[in-house]
């Protein structure tokens, strides 16, 4: 199963690793799954905010 991806440069949606219109690398269009028992969530939040622990 292939998931839909989004180009950060022009906002196009595709199934490919590279955008067919501009050639940039695409990123997954959906956020990662949430788990209430995730032990690493604290570190991910700090990394997203740009703080080093």
TASUL-V280825 format. One record per run of one state. SS is the DSSP state (@ for helix, = for strand, . for the rest). FROM is the first residue (numbers start at 0). TO is the last residue. If there is no record, write none. Layout:
<<SS:FROM:TO> <SS:FROM:TO>>
This chain:
<<.:0:3> <=:4:6> <.:7:11> <=:12:13> <.:14:16> <=:17:17> <.:18:23> <=:24:27> <.:28:39> <@:40:48> <.:49:52>>
